[in-house]
Amino acid sequence: MAVISLAFEDFGDRTLPPLLILHGFFASSRNWRQVAERLADHHHVYVPDLRNHGASPHHPLMDYPAMAADLLLFLDQQDLATASLLGHSMGGKLAMWFALNHPDRINKLIIADIAPVTYQHSFDPLIAALKTLPLTTISNRKQADNHLAAAIPDLSYRQFLLQNLILKNGAYSWRIDLDIFRQTAPNIVAFPDTKHLMPFDKASLFVSGADSSYVNAADLHELFPDATLRSIAEAGHWLHVQQPTAFVAQVENFLAVI
């Protein structure tokens, strides 16, 4: 298995306890800057770009075991014997898988609006829509936004996705490899087999959006027996964007408990 050295941003004093934030599918470290800056008062916050995302290298294999190997290398490269993990969506699944396989490297675990289950959602229509964007003929981001509006009617989600559209030497291109995303999306929707693994018995916090249906309490305690589930009102899957103050408060309160 090829292991990738991840690009990253970091915030806060290096003498503070380490906290890693793991982003979701189609996202990158830049999407978490505001939250990371808030959490940097009490932690040294690392926000890596996971493989095939942001500034990190591309690789045709993208699943949770491969990403966990990247994360293990990252901890070793940063000389971190242990760290707390905060993961959202895909990043939350990665954090859970890493904790189950490397519990000795984890202090505390925080999972944002995702559970250790396989979902039925398909990214095929979304990726197909993105692939229709005429990269050689658009001359500004507004044209790209207009082109995608019918297939992706949610403006905020469309703008989030278009952060992966970059202008280089006068031409637009995708920073991500949409073919890799299409081929590996089933791995992201899934959760690997855990029958051979022991439960993660350290403290873990699951934070869900009250308007989201991704997290069911019944799915948590077999693998995470010391899990606490908290819900944030007036928030959906993007709870850290929709209610950042409430989200950061939940995270800080949990991390502050000794």
DAMOBEL-V169530 format. One record per pair of residues at least 12 apart in sequence whose ideal C-beta (glycine too) atoms are under 10 Angstrom apart, sorted by the first residue. I is the first residue (numbers start at 1). J is the second residue. Records with the same first field share a line. If there is no record, write none. Layout:
I->J ; J
This chain:
1->59 ; 61 ; 63 ; 65 ; 66 ; 69 ; 70
2->51 ; 57 ; 59 ; 60 ; 61 ; 66 ; 69 ; 70
3->51 ; 59 ; 66 ; 68 ; 69 ; 70 ; 71 ; 72 ; 73 ; 74
4->49 ; 50 ; 51 ; 52 ; 56 ; 57 ; 58 ; 59 ; 61 ; 66 ; 67 ; 69 ; 70 ; 73 ; 74
5->48 ; 51 ; 56 ; 57 ; 70 ; 73 ; 74 ; 77
6->29 ; 46 ; 48 ; 49 ; 50 ; 51 ; 53 ; 54 ; 55 ; 56 ; 57 ; 67 ; 70 ; 71 ; 73 ; 74 ; 77
7->28 ; 29 ; 47 ; 48 ; 49 ; 50 ; 53 ; 54 ; 55 ; 56 ; 57
8->20 ; 21 ; 29 ; 46 ; 47 ; 48 ; 49 ; 50 ; 54 ; 55 ; 56 ; 74 ; 77 ; 78
9->21 ; 28 ; 29 ; 30 ; 32 ; 33 ; 36 ; 45 ; 46 ; 47 ; 48 ; 49 ; 54 ; 55
10->29 ; 36 ; 40 ; 44 ; 45 ; 46 ; 47 ; 48 ; 78
11->32 ; 33 ; 35 ; 36 ; 37 ; 38 ; 39 ; 40 ; 41 ; 43 ; 44 ; 45 ; 46 ; 47
12->36 ; 37 ; 39 ; 40 ; 41 ; 42 ; 43 ; 44 ; 45 ; 46
13->40 ; 41 ; 42 ; 43 ; 44
14->44 ; 78
15->44
16->39 ; 40 ; 41 ; 42 ; 43 ; 44 ; 45
17->42 ; 43 ; 44 ; 45 ; 82 ; 83 ; 84 ; 107 ; 108 ; 255
18->43 ; 44 ; 45 ; 46 ; 75 ; 78 ; 79 ; 80 ; 81 ; 82 ; 83 ; 84 ; 85 ; 107
19->36 ; 39 ; 40 ; 42 ; 43 ; 44 ; 45 ; 46 ; 47 ; 83 ; 84 ; 85 ; 86 ; 107 ; 108 ; 110 ; 251 ; 255
20->43 ; 44 ; 45 ; 46 ; 47 ; 48 ; 71 ; 74 ; 75 ; 78 ; 80 ; 83 ; 84 ; 85 ; 86 ; 87 ; 91 ; 95 ; 98 ; 106
21->33 ; 35 ; 36 ; 39 ; 43 ; 45 ; 46 ; 47 ; 48 ; 84 ; 85 ; 86 ; 87 ; 88 ; 91 ; 95 ; 110 ; 112 ; 240 ; 251
22->46 ; 47 ; 48 ; 50 ; 67 ; 71 ; 85 ; 86 ; 87 ; 88 ; 89 ; 90 ; 91 ; 92 ; 93 ; 94 ; 95 ; 98 ; 110 ; 111 ; 112
23->47 ; 48 ; 49 ; 50 ; 53 ; 54 ; 87 ; 88 ; 89 ; 90 ; 91 ; 92 ; 94
24->50 ; 53 ; 87 ; 88 ; 89 ; 90 ; 91 ; 92 ; 93 ; 94 ; 112 ; 113 ; 114 ; 160 ; 188 ; 237 ; 238 ; 240
25->50 ; 52 ; 53 ; 62 ; 88 ; 89 ; 90 ; 91 ; 93 ; 123 ; 126 ; 176 ; 181 ; 184 ; 185 ; 188 ; 189
26->52 ; 53 ; 89 ; 90 ; 123 ; 126 ; 127 ; 130 ; 157 ; 160 ; 161 ; 163 ; 164 ; 176 ; 181 ; 188
27->49 ; 50 ; 53 ; 54 ; 88 ; 89 ; 90 ; 91 ; 160 ; 161 ; 163 ; 164 ; 238
28->47 ; 48 ; 49 ; 50 ; 53 ; 54 ; 55 ; 56 ; 163 ; 164 ; 175 ; 176
29->46 ; 47 ; 48 ; 49 ; 50 ; 53 ; 54 ; 55 ; 56
30->47 ; 49 ; 54 ; 55 ; 163
31->47 ; 53 ; 54 ; 88 ; 160 ; 163 ; 238 ; 240 ; 241
32->45 ; 47 ; 86 ; 88 ; 91 ; 240 ; 241
33->45 ; 47
34->240 ; 241 ; 244 ; 248
35->47 ; 86 ; 88 ; 112 ; 240 ; 241 ; 244 ; 247 ; 248 ; 251
36->86 ; 248
37->248
38->244 ; 245 ; 247 ; 248 ; 249 ; 251 ; 252
39->86 ; 248 ; 251 ; 252 ; 255
41->248 ; 252
42->252 ; 255 ; 256
43->83 ; 84 ; 86 ; 251 ; 252 ; 255
44->78 ; 80 ; 83
45->84 ; 86
46->74 ; 75 ; 78 ; 80 ; 83
47->86 ; 91
48->67 ; 70 ; 71 ; 74 ; 78 ; 91
49->175
50->62 ; 66 ; 67 ; 70 ; 71 ; 74 ; 87 ; 90 ; 91 ; 94
51->63 ; 66 ; 67 ; 69 ; 70 ; 71 ; 180 ; 184
52->67 ; 175 ; 176 ; 177 ; 180 ; 181 ; 184
53->67 ; 90 ; 91 ; 164 ; 175 ; 176 ; 181
54->163 ; 164 ; 175 ; 176
55->175
56->70
57->70
58->175 ; 176 ; 177 ; 180
59->177 ; 180 ; 184
60->177 ; 179 ; 180 ; 183 ; 184
61->180 ; 183 ; 184 ; 187
62->90 ; 177 ; 180 ; 181 ; 183 ; 184 ; 185 ; 187 ; 188
63->94 ; 97 ; 184 ; 186 ; 187 ; 188 ; 190 ; 192
64->90 ; 93 ; 94 ; 95 ; 96 ; 97 ; 98 ; 100 ; 101 ; 187 ; 188 ; 190 ; 191 ; 192
65->94 ; 97 ; 98 ; 101 ; 187 ; 192
66->94 ; 184 ; 187
67->90 ; 91 ; 93 ; 94 ; 97 ; 98 ; 187 ; 188
68->94 ; 95 ; 96 ; 97 ; 98 ; 99 ; 100 ; 101 ; 102 ; 192
69->98 ; 101
70->94 ; 98
71->83 ; 85 ; 87 ; 91 ; 94 ; 95 ; 97 ; 98 ; 101 ; 102 ; 105
72->98 ; 101 ; 102 ; 105
75->98 ; 102 ; 105 ; 106
76->105
80->105 ; 107
81->104 ; 105 ; 107
82->102 ; 103 ; 104 ; 105 ; 106 ; 107 ; 108
83->105 ; 106 ; 107 ; 108
84->106 ; 107 ; 108 ; 109 ; 110 ; 203 ; 251 ; 254 ; 255
85->98 ; 99 ; 105 ; 106 ; 107 ; 108 ; 109 ; 110 ; 111 ; 204
86->108 ; 109 ; 110 ; 111 ; 112 ; 205 ; 207 ; 240 ; 247 ; 251 ; 254 ; 255
87->99 ; 109 ; 110 ; 111 ; 112 ; 114
88->110 ; 111 ; 112 ; 113 ; 114 ; 207 ; 237 ; 238 ; 239 ; 240 ; 241 ; 247
89->111 ; 112 ; 113 ; 114 ; 188 ; 214 ; 237 ; 238
90->114 ; 185 ; 187 ; 188 ; 189
91->111 ; 112 ; 114
92->109 ; 110 ; 111 ; 112 ; 113 ; 114 ; 115 ; 116 ; 206 ; 207 ; 214 ; 215
93->111 ; 114 ; 115 ; 116 ; 117 ; 118 ; 119 ; 187 ; 188 ; 189 ; 190 ; 191 ; 192
94->114 ; 188
95->109 ; 110 ; 111 ; 112 ; 114 ; 204
96->109 ; 111 ; 114 ; 115 ; 116 ; 191 ; 192 ; 194 ; 200 ; 204 ; 206 ; 220 ; 223 ; 224
97->116 ; 191 ; 192 ; 194 ; 197
98->200
99->111 ; 116 ; 197 ; 199 ; 200 ; 202 ; 204 ; 223 ; 224
100->116 ; 192 ; 194 ; 196 ; 197 ; 198 ; 199 ; 200 ; 223 ; 224
101->192 ; 194 ; 196 ; 197 ; 198 ; 200
102->200
103->197 ; 198 ; 199 ; 200 ; 201 ; 202
106->200 ; 202 ; 203 ; 204
107->202 ; 203 ; 255
108->202 ; 203 ; 204 ; 205 ; 251 ; 254 ; 255 ; 257
109->200 ; 202 ; 203 ; 204 ; 205 ; 206 ; 224 ; 226 ; 227 ; 254
110->203 ; 204 ; 205 ; 206 ; 207 ; 250 ; 251 ; 254 ; 255
111->204 ; 205 ; 206 ; 207 ; 208 ; 215 ; 220 ; 224 ; 227 ; 229
112->205 ; 206 ; 207 ; 208 ; 209 ; 214 ; 215 ; 232 ; 237 ; 238 ; 239 ; 240 ; 247 ; 250 ; 251
113->206 ; 207 ; 208 ; 209 ; 212 ; 213 ; 214 ; 215 ; 231 ; 232 ; 235 ; 236 ; 237 ; 238 ; 239 ; 240 ; 247
114->191 ; 206 ; 208 ; 212 ; 214 ; 215 ; 237
115->191 ; 206 ; 208 ; 214 ; 215 ; 216 ; 217 ; 218 ; 219 ; 220 ; 223 ; 224 ; 229
116->191 ; 192 ; 194 ; 200 ; 206 ; 219 ; 220 ; 222 ; 223 ; 224
117->189 ; 190 ; 191 ; 214 ; 215 ; 216 ; 219 ; 220 ; 223
118->186 ; 189 ; 190 ; 191 ; 192
119->188 ; 189 ; 190 ; 191 ; 214
120->189
121->185 ; 188 ; 189 ; 214
122->185 ; 186 ; 189
123->181 ; 182 ; 184 ; 185 ; 186 ; 188 ; 189
124->182 ; 185 ; 186
125->151 ; 152
126->148 ; 151 ; 152 ; 157 ; 161 ; 178 ; 181 ; 182 ; 185
127->176 ; 178 ; 179 ; 181 ; 182 ; 183 ; 185
128->151 ; 178 ; 182
129->147 ; 148 ; 150 ; 151 ; 152 ; 158 ; 161
130->144 ; 147 ; 148 ; 151 ; 152 ; 161 ; 162 ; 164 ; 165 ; 174 ; 176 ; 178 ; 181 ; 182
131->174 ; 178 ; 179 ; 181 ; 182
132->147 ; 148 ; 151
133->147 ; 148 ; 151 ; 162 ; 165 ; 172 ; 174 ; 178
134->147 ; 172
135->165 ; 171 ; 172 ; 173 ; 174
136->171 ; 172 ; 173
137->172
138->165 ; 167 ; 171 ; 172
139->167 ; 170 ; 171 ; 172
140->167 ; 172
141->159 ; 162 ; 163 ; 165 ; 167 ; 172
143->172
144->158 ; 161 ; 162 ; 165 ; 172
145->158 ; 159 ; 161 ; 162 ; 165
146->158
148->161 ; 162 ; 165
156->238 ; 241 ; 242
157->237 ; 238
160->238 ; 241
161->174 ; 176
162->174
163->175
164->176 ; 178 ; 181
191->219 ; 223
194->222 ; 223
197->223
198->223
199->221 ; 222 ; 223 ; 224 ; 225 ; 226 ; 227
200->223 ; 224 ; 225 ; 226 ; 227
201->224 ; 225 ; 226
202->224 ; 225 ; 226
203->224 ; 226 ; 227 ; 228 ; 254 ; 255 ; 257
204->220 ; 223 ; 224 ; 225 ; 226 ; 227 ; 228 ; 229 ; 254
205->224 ; 226 ; 227 ; 228 ; 229 ; 230 ; 250 ; 251 ; 253 ; 254 ; 255 ; 257
206->219 ; 220 ; 224 ; 227 ; 228 ; 229 ; 230 ; 231
207->228 ; 229 ; 230 ; 231 ; 232 ; 235 ; 239 ; 240 ; 246 ; 247 ; 250 ; 251 ; 254
208->229 ; 230 ; 231 ; 232 ; 235 ; 236 ; 237 ; 239
209->231 ; 232 ; 233 ; 234 ; 235 ; 236 ; 237 ; 238 ; 239 ; 240 ; 242 ; 243 ; 247
210->231 ; 232 ; 233 ; 234 ; 235 ; 236 ; 239 ; 243
211->231 ; 232 ; 233 ; 234 ; 235 ; 236 ; 237 ; 239 ; 242
212->231 ; 232 ; 235 ; 236 ; 237 ; 238 ; 239 ; 242
213->236 ; 237
214->236 ; 237
215->229 ; 231 ; 237
216->229
217->229
228->250 ; 254 ; 257
230->246 ; 247 ; 250 ; 251 ; 253 ; 254
231->250
232->245 ; 246 ; 247 ; 249 ; 250
233->246
234->246
235->247
